[in-house]
Amino acid sequence: MSHHYLINLTPQMWFVLILLVSTIILSLLNWLRPDVLAMLVLMVIGGSRFLESDQLFAGFSSEAVITLMAVMILSAGLEKSGLTSVISRWILKLSREHPSKIMALLMVSSGILASFLRSLGTVALFLPIVSRIHARTSISKSRLLMPLGFCAILGGTLTMVGTSSLIILNSVLKTANTALPDLHKAIKPFHLFDVLPVGLALLSAGVIFFLLLGKRFFPQKKLKNFNNGTTKAHFMKTYNKGGDIFELRLNEHSPLINATLEKIEQTLDSDSSVLAVICDNETHFPPLRNTIVRADATLAILGTRENVRVWAEAYGLRLLPHLNLFADMLHPTRSGLCEAVVPPSSQLIGQEVRELHMRRNHHMHVLALYRGNTVYLGKDLKALTLRSGDTLGMFSQWDILSDFHKNPDFVVVTTTFPKDETRPEKLPHAIFFFMVALALVIFVDMPVAVAFFVGAMGMIMSGVLSIDEAYTNISWETVFLLAGLMPLGLLMQTSGTSAWLTHYILILHGDFSAWGIQASLAVMATLASFALTNIGATILLVPVALELATRLGGDPKLYALIVAISASNTFLISTHQVNALIAGPGGYKRLDFWRVGGAITLIYWVVMLVALNLMFKK
């Protein structure tokens, strides 16, 4: 039987299979970014001329791309309006600072928000909230972030715009109807809340798991109990950096006269840093490493009093009793310690820290880097290559940090500083236009892409965010990834490759029941998402799912949803999007994701299959 099908493979099917396997291998090797790989796939398909040009580039104008862009703009508008401050106050007030209640409220609220803002955007929105709750209550971040992140992933299944795989599903089904009209003409698009019962079941299961059984699976980490939850104490505990700021003046015989700042920093203990230099009536804040320290220089040093005193005596500096020249610029209302996480979408991943030139380019003084319970300082820090989830401990002026907050290559998690980058006066406008978008979908039956774009334009026109800020908050990587892989999914259907793969899947499963084949399809979609992202897994496996449904006499929409929802089951891999974002601040290791994520993954599959089959029960 198999030999017969191998003989009947057409050149077009061979091309698709070779391209599919090559794409998976390149993705696993991680040689290329996902969006670059998708563009390479698009170029190869274009060169083959198996698709017309309008089919080749149809992904860029698809409803899925427009919906994604609108959701990202709406998310940015809600964040810009200061929604995080409102949510954190609401959680602390309702929970009365009780740890279990705080965790429950965080999980439920993150799950609900993720149903419209997607899991990655929601977790980025909630990171400052967790930092604020941690500072207020001394509850360890490791106790809060994993339940928060996992429930955000679960909440993404509440609506058809909560996760990328569901956003693109209607476009994939539309493509299938076009490619194989006789086979799939009965498939109608999903509406916004068609998956709500399944999403509620998954989110409820996740909340119950963490509240009742989470302690048995949860990573055993010591809670960091700070009396006042101060940033200074947090830095000393986390990075072995902090203490107080001291002002020192060079003596006329100091060996440090005419030395560069880089040489001076080499004489300091690892827990001390030069924050600012005043020399020749010029202020250097932060000072660059090639700054030459003259005889009249005054330095601001961050460190413990004893270490700074010993260093000052050894190198001929006079320790002043209090801040004088630096009193204004280093006052807590103007500058201080802060943290930022490197997100999975950062363009800086793979670069050495020294290549970032953070002082020169961003006016941020990087003091330390935290990765997997290891702190890197000094020379080790400079030579380190950035990874997703790394947490940078820095010193900055607050107005600089407010601007730095807009940098898409970092997620600032420090919240307790004076800032004016949010527009709380625009919160009513942001909520109003968000509700308008939902009302247009629910009551007017307007297409989601159009309705959400109306809401996004409303936020821009009302000043919630500028058009430039809207452009900045669109993940163009995701847009090009989606548009680049959609032609491969179309080619799988038109070439007959999806039918060929379906045939062999049925042969391999032998006498499996429909439940067994559905479970296998769910596992395949989850594993494929690890290699190809949830977008790639959905685009490539939905055609196979539709063929399976046809062969087995099942509902095509049921099998399509199994793929799209299973593609969001990304709890096991520490490098995947949300997990990478919480790994650094939460101090999680790969084993933590395997242990907790393994349990959630099994629950996810079981609850999803039961809920879907009940929903589509004839």
C-alpha positions as CSV (number, residue, x, y, z in Angstrom):
1,M,0.0,0.0,0.0
2,S,2.7,2.5,1.0
3,H,4.8,1.6,-2.1
4,H,1.8,2.4,-4.3
5,Y,1.4,5.9,-2.8
6,L,5.1,6.7,-3.0
7,I,5.0,5.9,-6.8
8,N,2.0,8.2,-7.2
9,L,3.7,11.2,-5.6
10,T,3.6,14.0,-8.2
11,P,6.6,16.4,-8.6
12,Q,4.5,19.1,-7.0
13,M,3.9,16.9,-3.9
14,W,7.6,16.0,-3.7
15,F,8.4,19.7,-3.8
16,V,6.0,20.5,-1.0
17,L,7.2,17.6,1.2
18,I,10.9,18.6,0.7
19,L,10.1,22.2,1.5
20,L,8.0,21.2,4.6
21,V,10.8,19.0,6.0
22,S,13.4,21.6,5.2
23,T,11.4,24.3,7.0
24,I,11.0,22.1,10.1
25,I,14.7,21.3,10.2
26,L,15.8,24.9,9.8
27,S,13.3,26.0,12.5
28,L,14.6,23.4,14.9
29,L,18.3,24.4,14.2
30,N,17.3,28.0,15.0
31,W,19.6,29.3,12.3
32,L,17.1,31.8,11.0
33,R,14.5,34.0,12.7
34,P,10.9,32.6,12.2
35,D,9.9,35.6,10.0
36,V,13.0,35.4,7.9
37,L,12.5,31.7,7.4
38,A,8.8,32.3,6.4
39,M,10.0,34.9,3.8
40,L,12.5,32.3,2.5
41,V,9.7,29.8,2.1
42,L,7.6,32.4,0.3
43,M,10.5,33.1,-2.1
44,V,11.0,29.4,-2.9
45,I,7.3,28.9,-3.6
46,G,7.3,31.9,-5.8
47,G,10.3,30.6,-7.7
48,S,8.5,27.3,-8.3
49,R,5.6,29.0,-9.9
50,F,3.2,26.5,-8.4
51,L,1.0,29.4,-7.2
52,E,-0.1,32.5,-9.0
53,S,1.2,35.8,-7.6
54,D,-2.1,36.9,-6.1
55,Q,-2.2,33.6,-4.2
56,L,1.4,33.9,-3.2
57,F,1.0,37.3,-1.5
58,A,-2.6,36.9,-0.3
59,G,-1.4,36.4,3.2
60,F,-0.4,40.1,3.5
61,S,-4.0,41.2,2.8
62,S,-5.7,38.5,4.8
63,E,-8.3,39.2,7.5
64,A,-6.0,37.4,10.0
65,V,-3.2,40.0,9.4
66,I,-5.5,42.9,9.8
67,T,-7.1,41.4,13.0
68,L,-3.6,40.8,14.5
69,M,-2.6,44.4,13.8
70,A,-5.8,45.8,15.3
71,V,-5.5,43.6,18.4
72,M,-1.9,44.8,19.0
73,I,-3.0,48.5,18.7
74,L,-5.9,48.0,21.1
75,S,-3.5,46.3,23.5
76,A,-1.1,49.2,23.3
77,G,-3.8,51.7,23.8
78,L,-5.1,50.0,27.0
79,E,-1.5,49.9,28.4
80,K,-0.8,53.5,27.5
81,S,-4.0,54.6,29.3
82,G,-2.7,53.3,32.6
83,L,-4.8,50.2,32.9
84,T,-2.0,48.4,34.8
85,S,-2.3,50.8,37.8
86,V,-6.1,50.3,37.9
87,I,-5.8,46.5,37.8
88,S,-3.1,46.3,40.5
89,R,-5.1,48.6,42.9
90,W,-8.2,46.5,42.2
91,I,-6.4,43.2,42.9
92,L,-4.8,44.4,46.1
93,K,-8.1,45.9,47.3
94,L,-10.2,42.8,46.6
95,S,-7.7,40.3,47.9
96,R,-6.9,42.3,51.0
97,E,-3.3,41.3,50.2
98,H,-4.0,37.6,50.9
99,P,-1.6,35.5,48.8
100,S,-4.1,32.9,47.5
101,K,-6.7,35.5,46.7
102,I,-4.0,37.6,44.9
103,M,-3.0,34.6,42.8
104,A,-6.6,33.8,42.0
105,L,-7.4,37.3,40.9
106,L,-4.2,37.5,38.8
107,M,-5.0,34.3,37.0
108,V,-8.6,35.1,36.3
109,S,-7.9,38.7,35.2
110,S,-4.9,37.7,33.0
111,G,-7.0,35.0,31.4
112,I,-9.8,37.3,30.6
113,L,-7.6,40.0,29.2
114,A,-5.6,37.5,27.2
115,S,-8.8,36.6,25.4
116,F,-8.5,39.9,23.5
117,L,-5.0,41.1,24.0
118,R,-3.2,37.7,23.4
119,S,-1.1,35.9,26.0
120,L,2.2,37.6,25.3
121,G,0.8,41.1,25.4
122,T,-1.1,40.4,28.6
123,V,1.9,39.0,30.4
124,A,4.0,42.0,29.3
125,L,1.2,44.2,30.7
126,F,1.1,42.3,34.0
127,L,4.8,42.1,34.7
128,P,4.8,45.6,36.2
129,I,1.7,44.7,38.2
130,V,3.4,41.7,39.7
131,S,6.4,43.9,40.5
132,R,4.1,46.3,42.3
133,I,2.3,43.6,44.2
134,H,5.7,42.0,45.1
135,A,6.9,45.3,46.5
136,R,3.7,45.9,48.4
137,T,3.2,42.4,49.9
138,S,6.6,40.7,49.7
139,I,5.1,37.8,47.9
140,S,7.7,36.1,45.8
141,K,7.5,36.7,42.0
142,S,8.2,33.0,41.4
143,R,4.9,32.2,43.2
144,L,2.9,34.5,41.0
145,L,4.4,34.6,37.5
146,M,4.0,31.0,36.4
147,P,0.3,30.9,37.3
148,L,-0.2,34.3,35.7
149,G,1.6,33.3,32.5
150,F,0.0,29.9,32.1
151,C,-3.5,31.3,32.7
152,A,-2.8,34.0,30.1
153,I,-2.1,31.2,27.6
154,L,-5.3,29.3,28.7
155,G,-7.3,32.5,28.5
156,G,-6.2,33.0,24.9
157,T,-8.7,30.3,24.0
158,L,-11.7,32.2,25.2
159,T,-12.2,34.0,21.9
160,M,-11.2,33.7,18.3
161,V,-8.7,36.7,18.7
162,G,-7.0,35.5,21.9
163,T,-4.2,33.6,20.3
164,S,-2.5,33.8,16.9
165,S,-3.5,30.2,15.9
166,L,-7.2,31.1,16.4
167,I,-6.9,34.5,14.7
168,I,-5.6,32.9,11.5
169,L,-8.0,29.9,11.6
170,N,-10.8,31.5,9.6
171,S,-8.3,32.6,7.0
172,V,-6.9,29.0,6.7
173,L,-10.5,27.7,6.4
174,K,-11.3,30.3,3.7
175,T,-8.2,29.2,1.8
176,A,-9.3,25.5,2.2
177,N,-12.7,26.3,0.8
178,T,-11.1,28.0,-2.2
179,A,-8.6,25.3,-2.8
180,L,-11.0,22.4,-2.4
181,P,-14.5,23.7,-2.8
182,D,-16.2,20.4,-3.4
183,L,-14.7,18.8,-0.3
184,H,-15.0,21.7,2.2
185,K,-17.7,23.9,0.9
186,A,-19.8,23.5,4.1
187,I,-17.2,24.9,6.4
188,K,-18.4,28.3,7.7
189,P,-16.2,30.8,9.6
190,F,-16.1,30.9,13.4
191,H,-17.6,33.8,15.3
192,L,-15.8,35.7,18.0
193,F,-17.2,33.7,21.0
194,D,-17.6,30.3,19.3
195,V,-14.8,28.8,21.4
196,L,-15.9,30.4,24.7
197,P,-17.1,27.1,26.3
198,V,-13.8,25.4,25.6
199,G,-11.8,28.4,26.8
200,L,-13.8,28.7,30.0
201,A,-13.2,25.0,30.7
202,L,-9.5,25.3,30.1
203,L,-9.1,28.5,32.2
204,S,-11.1,27.0,35.0
205,A,-9.0,23.9,35.0
206,G,-5.8,25.9,35.2
207,V,-7.0,28.1,38.1
208,I,-8.2,25.1,40.1
209,F,-4.9,23.3,39.4
210,F,-2.8,26.1,40.8
211,L,-5.0,26.8,43.7
212,L,-5.4,23.2,44.9
213,L,-2.5,21.3,43.5
214,G,0.0,23.9,42.5
215,K,2.1,23.6,45.7
216,R,3.0,20.0,44.9
217,F,4.3,20.9,41.5
218,F,5.5,24.4,42.1
219,P,9.2,25.1,42.0
220,Q,10.4,25.2,45.6
221,K,12.0,28.7,45.9
222,K,12.6,30.7,48.9
223,L,10.3,33.7,49.2
224,K,12.2,37.0,49.3
225,N,10.6,38.8,52.2
226,F,11.5,42.4,52.3
227,N,10.2,44.5,55.2
228,N,9.4,47.4,52.9
229,G,9.7,45.8,49.5
230,T,12.2,48.5,48.5
231,T,14.0,48.4,45.2
232,K,17.3,48.9,47.1
233,A,16.8,45.7,49.2
234,H,15.6,43.8,46.1
235,F,18.8,44.7,44.2
236,M,21.0,43.7,47.1
237,K,19.2,40.4,47.4
238,T,19.0,39.6,43.7
239,Y,22.1,41.1,42.2
240,N,24.4,41.7,45.2
241,K,24.2,45.3,44.0
242,G,22.8,48.3,45.8
243,G,23.6,49.9,49.1
244,D,23.8,53.7,49.2
245,I,25.2,56.5,46.9
246,F,28.3,58.3,48.1
247,E,30.1,61.4,46.8
248,L,33.9,61.2,46.6
249,R,36.5,63.8,45.5
250,L,39.9,62.9,44.2
251,N,42.9,64.0,46.3
252,E,45.7,65.8,44.4
253,H,48.0,62.7,44.7
254,S,45.4,60.1,43.8
255,P,46.7,57.4,41.4
256,L,43.4,57.6,39.6
257,I,44.0,61.1,38.2
258,N,44.0,61.0,34.4
259,A,42.7,57.5,34.4
260,T,39.8,56.4,32.3
261,L,36.6,55.4,33.9
262,E,37.1,51.8,32.6
263,K,40.4,51.5,34.6
264,I,38.7,53.0,37.7
265,E,35.9,50.6,37.5
266,Q,38.4,47.7,37.5
267,T,39.7,48.8,40.9
268,L,36.2,48.6,42.5
269,D,34.6,45.7,44.2
270,S,32.0,43.8,42.1
271,D,29.2,45.2,44.3
272,S,30.2,48.9,43.7
273,S,29.7,51.0,40.6
274,V,30.4,54.6,39.4
275,L,27.1,56.2,38.6
276,A,28.2,59.7,37.7
277,V,31.2,61.9,37.3
278,I,31.6,65.7,37.3
279,C,34.9,66.8,35.7
280,D,36.0,70.0,34.2
281,N,32.6,71.5,35.0
282,E,31.0,68.8,32.9
283,T,28.6,66.2,34.2
284,H,28.7,62.7,32.9
285,F,25.6,60.7,33.8
286,P,25.9,57.9,33.1
287,P,29.7,58.2,32.4
288,L,31.2,56.5,29.4
289,R,34.0,54.1,29.9
290,N,36.5,56.3,28.0
291,T,35.7,59.3,30.2
292,I,39.0,60.6,31.6
293,V,38.9,61.6,35.3
294,R,40.9,64.8,36.0
295,A,42.3,66.1,39.2
296,D,39.2,68.1,40.1
297,A,36.8,65.3,39.5
298,T,34.0,64.2,41.8
299,L,32.5,60.8,41.6
300,A,29.2,59.3,42.7
301,I,29.6,55.6,43.8
302,L,26.9,53.1,44.5
303,G,27.9,50.5,47.1
304,T,28.1,49.7,50.8
305,R,29.6,52.4,53.1
306,E,32.4,50.1,54.3
307,N,33.5,48.9,50.8
308,V,33.4,52.5,49.5
309,R,35.4,53.8,52.5
310,V,38.1,51.1,52.1
311,W,38.4,51.8,48.4
312,A,38.6,55.6,48.9
313,E,41.4,55.2,51.4
314,A,43.4,52.9,49.1
315,Y,43.1,55.2,46.0
316,G,43.3,58.7,47.5
317,L,39.7,59.9,47.5
318,R,37.9,61.9,50.1
319,L,34.5,60.5,51.1
320,L,32.1,63.4,51.7
321,P,29.6,63.2,54.5
322,H,26.6,63.6,52.2
323,L,25.6,64.2,48.6
324,N,26.3,67.7,47.4
325,L,27.0,68.1,43.7
326,F,24.9,65.0,42.9
327,A,22.1,65.7,45.4
328,D,19.7,66.8,42.7
329,M,20.4,64.4,39.8
330,L,20.6,61.4,42.1
331,H,17.6,62.2,44.2
332,P,15.1,59.3,44.3
333,T,12.5,61.4,42.6
334,R,14.8,61.8,39.6
335,S,16.7,58.6,39.2
336,G,17.2,55.1,40.7
337,L,17.5,51.4,40.3
338,C,15.4,49.6,37.7
339,E,14.9,46.3,35.8
340,A,14.1,45.2,32.3
341,V,13.5,41.8,30.7
342,V,14.6,40.8,27.2
343,P,11.4,39.5,25.5
344,P,11.4,36.7,22.9
345,S,10.7,39.3,20.1
346,S,13.8,41.4,21.0
347,Q,16.1,42.1,18.0
348,L,19.1,42.1,20.4
349,I,19.0,38.4,21.2
350,G,22.4,36.9,20.3
351,Q,24.4,40.2,20.8
352,E,27.0,40.6,23.5
353,V,26.1,43.1,26.3
354,R,29.2,45.2,25.5
355,E,27.9,45.6,21.9
356,L,24.7,47.3,23.1
357,H,26.5,50.4,24.3
358,M,23.7,51.0,26.7
359,R,25.2,54.1,28.3
360,R,25.9,55.8,25.0
361,N,22.8,54.7,23.1
362,H,20.2,54.6,25.8
363,H,21.7,56.5,28.7
364,M,21.1,53.4,30.9
365,H,23.8,52.1,33.3
366,V,23.7,48.3,33.3
367,L,24.9,47.1,36.7
368,A,24.2,43.3,36.4
369,L,22.4,40.6,34.5
370,Y,20.3,37.9,36.1
371,R,19.8,34.5,34.3
372,G,18.6,31.3,35.7
373,N,19.5,32.0,39.4
374,T,23.0,33.2,38.2
375,V,24.1,36.9,38.5
376,Y,26.7,38.2,36.0
377,L,28.8,41.3,36.9
378,G,31.8,43.1,35.5
379,K,33.8,41.4,32.8
380,D,31.5,38.3,32.8
381,L,28.6,40.7,32.2
382,K,30.2,42.5,29.3
383,A,31.1,39.3,27.4
384,L,27.7,37.8,27.9
385,T,25.4,37.1,24.9
386,L,21.8,38.2,25.4
387,R,19.1,35.5,25.6
388,S,15.4,35.7,25.8
389,G,14.3,36.1,29.4
390,D,17.5,37.8,30.7
391,T,16.8,40.4,33.3
392,L,19.0,43.5,33.4
393,G,19.5,45.4,36.6
394,M,20.2,49.0,35.8
395,F,20.5,52.6,37.1
396,S,18.6,55.3,35.2
397,Q,17.0,58.7,35.3
398,W,13.3,58.3,35.5
399,D,12.5,60.4,32.4
400,I,15.0,58.2,30.5
401,L,13.3,55.1,31.8
402,S,10.0,56.4,30.7
403,D,11.3,56.7,27.1
404,F,13.1,53.4,27.4
405,H,9.8,51.8,28.3
406,K,8.8,52.3,24.6
407,N,11.7,50.2,23.4
408,P,10.3,47.0,21.9
409,D,13.5,45.1,22.6
410,F,13.0,45.3,26.4
411,V,10.1,45.0,28.8
412,V,10.5,47.3,31.8
413,V,9.2,45.6,34.9
414,T,10.0,48.5,37.4
415,T,6.8,50.4,38.2
416,T,7.6,52.3,41.5
417,F,9.1,55.4,40.0
418,P,7.7,58.9,39.0
419,K,6.7,58.7,35.4
420,D,4.3,60.4,33.0
421,E,4.5,58.2,30.0
422,T,1.0,56.8,30.7
423,R,-2.1,58.9,29.9
424,P,-4.6,58.0,32.7
425,E,-6.9,60.8,31.6
426,K,-7.4,58.8,28.4
427,L,-8.5,55.6,30.2
428,P,-12.2,56.3,29.6
429,H,-11.5,56.8,25.9
430,A,-9.5,53.5,25.7
431,I,-12.2,51.5,27.4
432,F,-14.9,53.1,25.4
433,F,-13.4,52.3,22.0
434,F,-12.5,48.8,23.1
435,M,-16.1,48.2,24.1
436,V,-17.2,49.8,20.8
437,A,-15.1,47.2,18.9
438,L,-16.7,44.4,20.9
439,A,-20.2,45.8,20.4
440,L,-19.7,46.0,16.7
441,V,-18.8,42.3,16.6
442,I,-21.5,41.0,19.0
443,F,-24.5,43.2,18.1
444,V,-23.9,44.3,14.5
445,D,-22.2,41.1,13.3
446,M,-19.4,43.2,11.8
447,P,-16.3,41.2,10.7
448,V,-13.8,41.1,13.6
449,A,-11.0,42.7,11.6
450,V,-13.2,45.7,10.7
451,A,-14.7,46.1,14.1
452,F,-11.3,45.9,15.9
453,F,-9.8,48.3,13.4
454,V,-12.6,50.8,14.2
455,G,-11.7,50.5,17.9
456,A,-8.0,51.0,17.1
457,M,-8.6,54.1,15.0
458,G,-10.8,55.5,17.7
459,M,-8.0,55.2,20.2
460,I,-5.6,56.9,17.7
461,M,-8.1,59.7,16.9
462,S,-8.9,60.4,20.5
463,G,-5.2,60.7,21.5
464,V,-4.9,57.5,23.6
465,L,-1.8,56.8,21.5
466,S,-0.2,58.4,18.5
467,I,-0.1,56.8,15.0
468,D,3.7,56.4,15.4
469,E,3.1,54.6,18.7
470,A,0.6,52.4,17.0
471,Y,3.1,51.4,14.3
472,T,5.7,50.7,16.9
473,N,3.5,48.3,18.8
474,I,2.7,46.2,15.8
475,S,4.8,43.0,15.8
476,W,5.9,43.0,12.2
477,E,7.7,39.8,12.8
478,T,4.4,38.0,13.4
479,V,2.8,39.7,10.4
480,F,5.5,38.5,8.0
481,L,5.6,35.0,9.7
482,L,1.9,34.6,9.0
483,A,1.9,36.0,5.5
484,G,5.0,33.9,4.6
485,L,3.7,30.5,5.7
486,M,0.1,30.8,4.4
487,P,1.1,30.0,0.7
488,L,2.7,26.7,2.0
489,G,-0.6,25.7,3.6
490,L,-2.4,26.5,0.4
491,L,0.1,24.6,-1.7
492,M,-0.3,21.5,0.6
493,Q,-4.0,21.4,-0.2
494,T,-3.9,22.2,-3.9
495,S,-1.1,19.7,-4.6
496,G,-2.8,16.9,-2.7
497,T,0.0,16.7,-0.1
498,S,-2.4,17.1,2.8
499,A,-4.6,14.2,1.5
500,W,-1.5,12.0,1.1
501,L,-0.3,12.8,4.6
502,T,-3.8,12.0,5.9
503,H,-3.8,8.6,4.3
504,Y,-0.6,7.6,6.1
505,I,-1.8,9.0,9.4
506,L,-4.8,6.8,9.1
507,I,-2.7,3.8,8.2
508,L,-0.4,4.4,11.2
509,H,-3.3,4.6,13.6
510,G,-4.9,1.4,12.3
511,D,-8.0,0.7,14.3
512,F,-7.8,3.7,16.5
513,S,-11.1,5.2,17.5
514,A,-12.0,8.8,16.6
515,W,-11.0,9.9,20.1
516,G,-7.6,8.2,19.6
517,I,-7.0,10.0,16.3
518,Q,-8.1,13.3,17.8
519,A,-5.7,12.9,20.7
520,S,-2.9,12.1,18.2
521,L,-3.8,15.2,16.2
522,A,-3.7,17.3,19.4
523,V,-0.2,16.0,20.3
524,M,1.1,16.5,16.7
525,A,-0.2,20.1,16.7
526,T,1.5,20.8,20.1
527,L,4.8,19.3,19.0
528,A,4.6,21.1,15.6
529,S,4.1,24.4,17.4
530,F,7.4,23.9,19.2
531,A,9.3,23.8,15.9
532,L,7.1,26.0,13.7
533,T,5.3,28.4,16.2
534,N,1.6,28.1,16.7
535,I,1.0,30.0,13.5
536,G,3.0,27.6,11.4
537,A,1.5,24.5,13.1
538,T,-2.0,25.8,12.4
539,I,-1.4,26.7,8.8
540,L,0.2,23.4,8.0
541,L,-1.9,20.9,10.0
542,V,-5.4,22.3,9.6
543,P,-5.5,21.0,6.0
544,V,-4.6,17.6,7.3
545,A,-7.2,17.9,10.0
546,L,-9.9,18.7,7.4
547,E,-8.9,15.6,5.4
548,L,-9.1,13.5,8.5
549,A,-12.5,14.8,9.4
550,T,-13.7,14.0,5.8
551,R,-12.3,10.4,5.9
552,L,-13.7,9.7,9.3
553,G,-17.1,11.4,8.8
554,G,-16.4,13.9,11.6
555,D,-17.2,17.6,11.8
556,P,-14.4,19.5,10.0
557,K,-14.7,22.5,12.4
558,L,-14.1,20.1,15.4
559,Y,-10.9,18.8,13.9
560,A,-9.7,22.3,12.8
561,L,-10.3,23.6,16.3
562,I,-8.3,20.7,17.8
563,V,-5.3,21.8,15.8
564,A,-5.7,25.6,16.4
565,I,-6.2,25.2,20.2
566,S,-3.5,22.5,20.6
567,A,-1.0,24.7,18.8
568,S,-1.3,27.1,21.8
569,N,-0.3,24.4,24.2
570,T,3.2,25.8,24.8
571,F,3.8,25.2,28.5
572,L,6.7,22.8,28.3
573,I,9.3,24.8,26.4
574,S,11.1,27.5,28.4
575,T,12.1,29.5,25.3
576,H,8.5,29.9,24.0
577,Q,7.2,33.5,24.1
578,V,5.3,33.8,27.4
579,N,7.6,31.3,29.2
580,A,10.7,33.2,28.2
581,L,9.2,36.4,29.4
582,I,8.5,35.1,32.9
583,A,11.6,32.9,33.3
584,G,14.0,35.6,34.2
585,P,11.9,37.6,36.7
586,G,10.5,34.4,38.2
587,G,13.9,32.7,38.5
588,Y,12.5,29.6,36.7
589,K,14.6,26.8,35.2
590,R,13.8,24.4,32.4
591,L,13.0,21.7,34.9
592,D,10.3,24.0,36.4
593,F,8.5,24.2,33.0
594,W,8.8,20.5,32.4
595,R,7.4,19.7,35.8
596,V,4.6,22.2,36.1
597,G,4.1,22.6,32.3
598,G,3.9,18.8,31.9
599,A,1.0,18.5,34.3
600,I,-0.8,21.5,32.7
601,T,-0.2,20.1,29.2
602,L,-1.9,16.8,30.0
603,I,-4.8,18.6,31.6
604,Y,-5.0,20.9,28.6
605,W,-5.3,18.0,26.1
606,V,-7.9,16.1,28.2
607,V,-10.1,19.1,29.0
608,M,-9.9,20.5,25.4
609,L,-10.9,17.2,23.8
610,V,-13.8,16.6,26.2
611,A,-15.1,20.1,25.9
612,L,-14.8,20.2,22.1
613,N,-16.6,16.8,21.6
614,L,-19.4,18.0,24.0
615,M,-19.7,21.2,22.0
616,F,-19.9,19.4,18.7
617,K,-22.0,16.5,19.9
618,K,-24.7,15.7,17.4
